């Protein structure tokens, strides 16, 4: 199953003439119902138009800035020099809308998506309003940017955050899962990890271990542009190579009536960690 859940850079890129997607993961490709992720690479002066269909989307600059036009709204995204440089502003795109992304200087942009029911208004997310959280300690310390966490930004189904892991550290630790609906304890969520590693030749490792017989089982060496799908199972640790900080974008959504991030930690790995 590992070869189906680890998606190396370029393996889902669209063919020439079919759009500028360097990565395209939709529910059909993933074999699930809700979560989606696309990464768009635009040359200077280029633009791209897409229909949101039955999903809500967040346009998140990874490198560079852009203009987003959707649902009779226009948002100027300042963006950033790299995912390691800072938080970024972003734009929320509702379902059933036609959207254009244009970039004068060019750049790379993530589209984090989720199949949804409600059509919420298009909105701008300012960078200064993104909550930033220091999580863990010692060699499991990392920085979490909760730009679209369940309690930070209103969406119908979509939950998305960014994590920066210092070189040599472990994150997504202790291993945790969210593959069952247990009210008040655990929410069922499909999850995508998208990785970038700072520095030439940098890499990391991602582990997903089964929480049930026949469940997800991955140990992957990940590099910039790779993704890992987590349909179920204990996920973590995410391990950064010494000297090479790791970035990952988490995209989550699920069937729950309430949009919430509730997780269960692996009982064999929780002592002394949070």
Steps between C-alpha positions, in 0.01 A plus 500: 500500500798731556551550126141626466512738797841658433472732199844607371544842345381510140314170507158669481606803292264587217615457144602803291190694394288365787591766754793599720449243778823358642289294741135404473329286762123474481267267694482254210880478479528462876219245524298698750223762511604848616861624509684641197823684425646660189830683459519753215822635350453824305759670280531880528191664353308172480153423633283197560121467520315214667148409610462411866213260434365333813805595710620800700863607449770711661760657272823499703820653358803275549741723309404838355179703496192505281161653428194283563173589327194300602129543572506871411790557742866580438778435752862608474718240673841632597628146553855429616852419388474137614301281737787530749507880493168588665128447522302621199168654418250281312160500329194282559313392186141369537351202323318558169728786397738577215839625620801655332848503655745741334861576597707782354829368639406132490498256787374176650158481661313229691128442462377322811150367443214303650170376363235695690130582523474867601600783268678751722609845378839559339739654755851630553720358777759757620841366601510692832183319611644150454544338846850357542554233765818352643427132556710234672841548662863399453550283193124480443452880490338647187308808386136471394331768288127452555380705204187289441473291814149423623504783754691762296323537163147409396456231235230240447722187502858605430769506771855599401817592689873539429779350712869594510726233653861600579772284348559187707164521678194278501150639457155345472611340822374314695336301218131575490193406302159636401335218308194432719196703599496501880309806626710720724813286450584445134385638164520311172724695260679418174842668494763604245859592588684715243875545562775748423852461638740794537838476329627300202483125537287520814261223595288372786301194602129449557349208688140381495430178690183289507231565758298206371567178312591578141521874569736763362869409537763743366866571565600748228804712429347833400649789306375840385179462302409157639169420668376224729135396533361401839160330456531341845761387749748642748698775325834620625774559547591742224881510517716784366856435383758679721584838347189496279179641652184331378174668398172322457151611415222293656163491321213326679126446464246240599133405529432637848208739547732718709828628355752409768850360547484233767781245517603194695868456596670162470504357855854361462656842424334756724704497820690829535365643174209712390 
